[in-house]
Amino acid sequence: MRTVDIIAKKRDGHELGRAEIDFIIRGYTNGDVADYQMAALLMAIYLRGMSSEETVALTEAMLHSGEIVDFSELGRPRVDKHSTGGVGDKTSLVIAPVVAAAGVLVPMISGRALAHSGGTLDKLESIPGFRTDLSLAEFRSTLEKVGAALIGQTAEIAPADKKLYALRDVTATVACRPLMAASIMSKKMAEGASGLVLDVKTGSGAFLKNENEARELGRIMISIARGLNKECLVLITDMNQPLGRAVGNSLELIEAIETLKGQGPEDFNCLCRELSAEMLVMGGVAADSEAGRRAYDKLISSAAALAKMREIIKAQSGDARVLDNYDLLPRAGQKRELLSSESGYVQVIDTEAIGHASMLLGAGRARLDTEIDLGVGLTIHSRIGDKVERNSPLVTIHFNDADRMEESANDIRSAYKIGPDPVEPPQLIKAVLR
Ligand code: URA
């Protein structure tokens, strides 16, 4: 088999066989297939698509690129959640401690910032000392001791996704259903969870803008999970505006901590509550979704979830004093308020442009070797349906580089559409697929 023939086959719109997909993934993981060849194949897949058989074969090849962890000997349910990516989506930072505090194990393998969307790993690395690169043995022992462990793809677990994820990020090949399904499910099926709650986002800030496409992705992922004997549930949720108020790594971490303290923004808290409730049901500690929501409220109001977050941070070598002192986190040197140029109601926020604006400031990567600025980002003051006056603040930009700030401000200005008519804010939870 030759890599170039496989690229040409997909370029010409033909279906790849399982042996060809295995050959490519094995070769890319061990370095025989070059980045430039894989980039060409990714673009061919992006343009030509993949059948469901190809998607399953790709997922399995990526899953088997590393070890598959088995935590069944821990004797407790292990439930994780994953999001398809959005702007301001820091739910993992709240959900992991909440669910672990209820006694369900949360083995979580997360990603870094991808295109305009943020990544849990980068947000966690805002915490001085926090290690997301635990070895498999450390992952297991932290999970056993604390009840949750949050790491990235490693040389041991789903290494193919680690390389492909970074390459897709810089080759405009993220928003592709088979690639997303294989990326998410390969690492999630490898991490030793018995059940998985998926948050599939749709809207202007999601990779899949159209709700039907999001539902289709949800169904593909449920069928992959079932094929591997795992429980799986999908929430289709809105991403037509940033989630919560904070966008950018340490700003989002602060918002997550505030939420653990019971002071989070309503929409963000609501999504954390819904996702946690389903995880608690799947983990067998809540009888139904309503009981799960009540448990969430109690874990927040009793500060049990906050205490669990402290344990997680300490176990992963982070400085847990950040929970009480946000000055210990990386912060941007300067701030600028962007004001509305007219009065009216916020009609639309192009949320991908908002994510892009944050990335331009340095919160995400434009190239494989870009270093992230953990302190920069945005505070969103005005959301869809809000009434704004001329000169009232839309967004605060937290920045370190004035040129980048100007570029980012232009993106934000064009992202907001303000008009005279009142509008209803979008519904946050659009559907549940079981
Ligand atoms: N999250 C992932 O892990 N992979 C994707 O492709 C998109 C979101």
Residues whose N, C-alpha, C, O or C-beta is under 5 A from the ligand:
A	BS01	URA	S83 T84 G85 G111 V174 L179 M180 S183 I184
